[in-house]
Each structure stands twice: as structure tokens, then as C-alpha cells.
């Protein structure tokens, strides 16, 4: 079983990017959540683009506390972006949307 590797990159103005590699499942999502809590109120970017496997169960675990902090999500597949949205957590805003989705209509 592969684990999750978290690569921390500090950027200008105190922003921290956590680039995730490996497998994100229930167990590793809890580890990531603990890491996010340890960062406190820092501005954090979670980069999911390099994950090999992303289990749906991880979304429910990660969403606890994400709404409260200054966390941006980057590199999500459409499926996982939608799942985060179901939990009330939005990924980085898109600049242009050419069409609507059923979730947009139903969430109003």
C-alpha cells in the first residue's frame, strides 16, 4: 500500500503550498487534515494534481475545517471538485464558465 507524500513549499507573502503525491484515502486524509490544523490560519494551497489515487472517502474527511480556514484547492478532477462542492467547499473560482451544471441550478 502506498502512502501520501506531502511536499511543502513556502511562497511569498506567507502562502504555503502542499503538493500531494501518492494515494489519498481515509487514513491519509486524516494525516493531511492534522497537517492543515497544525498550520493554523496560514494561507494554504492544496495541490491535488500529482495524486495517483484519490478515494472518494477522503473528501468527507478533508472538508471538516476547510470552510473555516484560508485553504485553496488546485488540480482537482471534475468529479472531486463536484464532491467538494457537495460538502460546501469550493475550489479556486473559474474565470469563465460556458454552461451551467445541474448542481448550479439545484443549489440555489
C-alpha positions in Angstrom: 0.0 0.0 0.0 1.4 3.4 -1.0 1.1 6.3 1.3 0.8 10.0 0.8 3.7 12.3 0.4 3.2 15.9 1.3 5.7 18.4 -0.3 5.6 21.7 1.5 6.6 24.8 -0.5 6.6 28.2 1.1 5.9 31.1 -1.2 5.9 34.9 -0.9 3.6 36.6 1.5 3.4 33.6 3.8 1.4 31.3 1.5 2.1 27.6 1.8 1.6 25.1 -1.0 1.2 21.5 -0.1 1.7 19.4 -3.2 0.3 15.9 -2.7 1.7 12.7 -4.3 0.6 9.1 -3.9 -2.7 7.9 -2.5 -5.3 10.0 -0.7 -7.7 7.7 1.2 -9.4 7.9 4.5 -6.3 7.3 6.6 -4.0 9.6 4.7 -6.8 12.3 4.5 -6.8 12.3 8.3 -3.0 12.8 8.3 -3.4 15.7 5.8 -6.2 17.2 7.9 -3.9 17.1 11.0 -1.2 18.8 9.0 -3.6 21.5 7.9 -4.7 22.1 11.5 -1.0 22.4 12.6 -0.6 25.2 10.1 -3.3 27.3 11.9 -4.6 30.3 10.0 -1.9 30.3 7.3 -3.0 30.8 3.7 -2.7 27.3 2.2 -3.0 25.9 -1.3 -3.6 22.2 -1.6 -2.3 20.8 -4.9 -4.0 17.6 -5.9 -2.6 17.4 -9.5 0.1 14.8 -8.7 -2.0 12.2 -6.9 -2.0 8.7 -8.3 -5.2 7.7 -6.5 -7.9 9.8 -4.8 -10.6 7.8 -2.9 -13.9 9.5 -2.5 -13.9 8.8 1.2 -11.1 11.3 1.6 -13.3 14.2 0.6 -15.6 13.8 3.6 -12.7 13.8 6.0 -10.9 16.7 4.4 -14.0 19.0 4.3 -14.2 19.3 8.1 -12.4 22.6 8.8 -11.7 23.6 5.2 -14.6 26.0 5.2 -13.2 27.8 8.2 -9.6 28.2 7.0 -7.9 30.0 4.1 -7.4 26.9 2.0 -7.5 26.9 -1.8 -7.9 23.7 -3.8 -5.9 23.2 -7.0 -5.6 20.4 -9.5 -8.8 18.6 -8.8 -10.5 16.4 -11.3 -14.1 17.4 -12.2 -15.5 14.5 -10.1 -13.7 15.5 -6.9 -14.3 19.2 -7.5 -18.0 18.4 -7.6 -17.8 16.3 -4.4 -16.1 19.1 -2.5 -18.9 21.4 -3.7 -21.5 19.0 -2.3 -19.8 19.5 1.1 -19.9 23.3 0.6 -16.2 23.7 -0.2 -15.4 25.5 -3.4 -12.2 25.1 -5.4 -10.5 28.1 -6.9 -13.0 30.1 -8.8 -13.0 29.7 -12.6 -12.9 32.8 -14.7 -15.2 31.6 -17.4 -18.0 29.0 -17.4 -19.5 28.4 -20.8 -22.5 26.4 -19.4 -24.4 25.6 -16.3 -24.4 22.3 -14.4 -27.4 20.7 -12.6 -25.6 21.3 -9.3 -25.6 25.1 -10.0 -29.4 25.1 -10.6 -30.2 22.8 -7.6 -28.0 24.6 -5.1 -29.8 27.9 -5.5 
